[in-house]
Amino acid sequence: MEEEVVVRGEGVWKIYGSGETAVPALQGLDIQIRRGEMVAFMGPSGCGKTTFLNCFSGLDDITRGTVTLEGTNIHAMTDNEKSRYRAKRTGFVFQSYNLLPVLSAVENVEMPLLVAGVTGRESRQKATAILTDLGLGDRLHHRPSELSGGQQQRVSLARALVSRPAIVWADEPTGNLDEEGSKAVTALLRRLNRDYQQTIVVVTHDPEVAAACDRTVHMRDGKVQP
């Protein structure tokens, strides 16, 4: 049976401004990502990689075209519907980790579950389990400032995965890490993709990250390169 297409974009444009000042950031993207794939998006700065991630995940609106996630047109949703969908079915990993500094590792990870209405006890159990799986069982109650960059990114990964989302969107997940940390996080992404059959979309400039993925999509000037 053909693998399910979990992300589909058809003729997707994103234009900033209007008239003579209009800047096309995405130009007619046609993209398919199948469930369980780990796909890298690469290209020079300003090529549209992050705009692609923001538009295809529903964080930003598109100018025209359609983006469907698990068969649902995300840009036909209301803002509240988009927020609920993202909370339940997507995870995000960012270069800057985006952890709340006043919360411990386990508190950061359980937040998406609490927002989605999961009970406190179940949220804590799930957050503890995934942090332990990622090698941070002895760092549950450490705040971000007490963790290395690689450890903070693992907490960020745990937070993205704790609700077992359909898609994890990762924007330069190794960008703030040294070589050793970058290799560790790249290997972890690959393991999570295989162990959990987790669909992962990675925006990266790092060829080693791209090499770990199932395939690489190259972008330039808001277009996918053949």
N, C-alpha and C positions, 0 to 999 in steps of 0.2 A: 504494500500500500504506500502511496506517495506520502512523504513526510508533510506534516501540516505547515503551511506558511503562517507564521505568527506575526510578522511585520510585513506589510505590503504598502509601498508608495507608488502612486501612478500620476505622472505629470506634475510633480510637486514643485511649485515656485514659492520663493520668499523674496519679496521686494521691499526694501526699506526706502521711505520717502516716496515722492511722486514727481511727475513731470520731468524737467531737465535734471533734477537732483536725485532721481530714482536710482537706487543701487540694487541690482539683482544679486542676492546672496546665494540662492538656490535656483537652478535653471532647468526645470523639467525633469526632476529625478524620478526614475523608475527603479525601484529596489524591492527585492524579496529576501526575507531572512526566515529560515525554517526552524522549527522548534528543535532545541538542542544544539544549534550551531553556536560557535564562537567566532565572531566576525570582526575584523579590524577595519577601521576607516582611517586612511592615511592621506597626507597631502601637505603642501607648504602652508605656512601661516596665512590666514585670510582666504583659504580655499573653500570654506563653508562647512568644515567638519563639525564644529560646535553648533552652528546654526542647524545643520542636519539633525544632530542629537536633540536639540531643543524642540524643533518642529515635529520630529517623528515621535517623540515621547509625550507631546502635548503640553510641554512647558511654554511654548510660544505658538502663536497662530501662524497659519500659512496664508499665502496670497491666493493661490488656486491649486487645484489638484485634489487628491484624496490620500489620506493615510489611514489604514485600517490596522488595528491591533487585535489579534484573535478574532478577526472577522468583523469587528465593530469600527465604524468610522469615528475616530476619536475627536475630529474637529466638528462633528455634528452634535457633540455633547455640549451641555451647558457647563459653565465654569465649575459649578459644584459637582456635576457628574464626572468631569475630568479629574477633579481633586480626589474624589472617592475611588475612581478607577486606579489612579496612580498609587494611592495609599494601599490598595489591596493587591494589585497585579503587577506593579513595577517596583524596581529598586534602583537607587542611584549611588554611584561612587564618583567622588570628585577629587581632583588633584590636591585640593586644600583640606580634604577630609570632612570638613563641615560638622565636626563633633561639637556638642555643647560643653564648654569648658567646666561648668559647675557640676556636671553630672559624671558619675563613674562610667566605666566601660559598659557594665551590664545595664545601667539606666539608659545610656544612649541607645543601646541595641533594642531594648524593650519598648522604646517610645512609639515606633510605627504600629506595634500590636495594640498598645493602649489607645492610640488614636483611632484604630479600627474597631475598638470596642471589646477586645479580648480582656478577660479578667486579669487582675494584677498577679495572682499566683501563676496562672498559665503563662502569662507574658514573661515573668521572671524565669520560669522553668525553661521555656524555649530559648530565651536570650542566653541563659547559662549554658545550655546544651550546645548551641552553635559556637559560642566563644571558646568553649572547651575543645570542640572539634577543630577549631582554627588555632589551637595551641596557646590560648590565653586563659586557661582555667585558673591560673595563679595570678591573674591581673584583673579579675572581675570588678574589684572595688577601687581600682586605680583611676584617677582622673586623667584626661588627655595629656596634661602637662607632665605627668609622671610616666608617660609611655614614649618610646622611640617613634620615629616617623613610620617605620615599617609596622610597628604594633598598632599605631593609630589607624593606618590604612586597613589593617586586618579587622579592627573594630568597625570601621566604615563598611567593609565587605560583609561582616556579620549582620550589621543593621540592614544592609540592602537585601540580604538573603533570608532573614529570619521569618518573613511571612510567606516564604516559598513562592516568589513572584513568577509571572510568566516570562518576564524580561528583566535583565539587569543592564542598565545603561552606565558605562564607565567612561568618564571624560578625563583623559590623561592620568590614569590611576597611578602611574609610576613617576609622574613628572617632578615630584618633590623629594624623591628618594635617591640615595646613593646607589652605586652599581649593585652592591650586595642586596640591599633592600628591594631594588627593582627586580632582580632575578627571583627573589623569594616571593614577591607579590605576583609576578607573572606565572610562576609555577603553581601558586595557590589558585589563581584564576582558572588555569587549565584543569587542575584537580577538581575544583568545584563544578566546572562545566561537565566533566566526565562522571563524577560521583553522583551529582544531583540531576544530570541531564539538563543543566541550567542553560537557557539561552542567554548569551552575553554579547553585547555590542560594545566594542571598545574604540574610542577615538584616541589615536596615539600618533606621536612622531617617532616612536622608538621601534626600529626594525626588529629588535629581538622580541618585543611584545607581539608584533604582527606575525613573526615567524611561528609563534606558539599557537596562533589561531588556525581555524579550519580554512579560512580564505581571507584575502585582503581586497578591499574596495579602495581604489585610488581616486582621489578627487582633485580637481583643479578648476578654479573660477566658477565654483558652484555647480559643476557638472561631474558626472562619473566618467572616468577615463576608460576607454575600451581596453 
